[in-house]
Amino acid sequence: MPWYLNNTRIYVEEDSGWKADPRKGTIELLDTNYSIIQSAGRPSYERELTFVVFSGYVANILSIVTTASVVLLDDSGTSTNVSIMKLTPTRVYDYSGREVIRVNMTVKQVD
């Protein structure tokens, strides 16, 4: 199944999968010289993708950078609302007048 980012077809080359980053809080114990670090709340989930997008669709990808939440549909058919944490486009080459852009992107799952 193909990947889509806000209804724009992307060709994924690398996918890190969802990584859980636990939220931690420090508890200082009174009358002692040490603290305890404890997990607090739900973890946040991040995913790193490297994908290719062709000319004509580059504007679609760049226009969603400032959007609070976009829809990521992965190859398993799972749809997830994500926010874009980092997006780095690199022009790979022009092929028969068509621009090809490789994008490195980090997304974070939103509730």
Secondary structure in CASP SS format (residue, H / E / C, confidence):
PFRMAT SS
TARGET T0000
AUTHOR 0000-0000-0000
METHOD secondary structure of the structure
MODEL  1
M C 1.00
P C 1.00
W E 1.00
Y E 1.00
L E 1.00
N C 1.00
N C 1.00
T E 1.00
R E 1.00
I E 1.00
Y E 1.00
V E 1.00
E E 1.00
E E 1.00
D E 1.00
S C 1.00
G C 1.00
W C 1.00
K E 1.00
A E 1.00
D E 1.00
P C 1.00
R C 1.00
K E 1.00
G E 1.00
T E 1.00
I E 1.00
E E 1.00
L C 1.00
L C 1.00
D C 1.00
T C 1.00
N C 1.00
Y C 1.00
S E 1.00
I E 1.00
I E 1.00
Q E 1.00
S E 1.00
A C 1.00
G C 1.00
R C 1.00
P C 1.00
S E 1.00
Y E 1.00
E E 1.00
R E 1.00
E E 1.00
L E 1.00
T E 1.00
F E 1.00
V E 1.00
V E 1.00
F E 1.00
S C 1.00
G C 1.00
Y C 1.00
V H 1.00
A H 1.00
N H 1.00
I H 1.00
L H 1.00
S H 1.00
I C 1.00
V C 1.00
T C 1.00
T C 1.00
A C 1.00
S C 1.00
V E 1.00
V E 1.00
L E 1.00
L E 1.00
D C 1.00
D C 1.00
S C 1.00
G C 1.00
T C 1.00
S E 1.00
T E 1.00
N E 1.00
V E 1.00
S E 1.00
I E 1.00
M E 1.00
K E 1.00
L E 1.00
T E 1.00
P E 1.00
T E 1.00
R E 1.00
V E 1.00
Y E 1.00
D E 1.00
Y E 1.00
S C 1.00
G C 1.00
R E 1.00
E E 1.00
V E 1.00
I E 1.00
R E 1.00
V E 1.00
N E 1.00
M E 1.00
T E 1.00
V E 1.00
K E 1.00
Q E 1.00
V C 1.00
D C 1.00
END
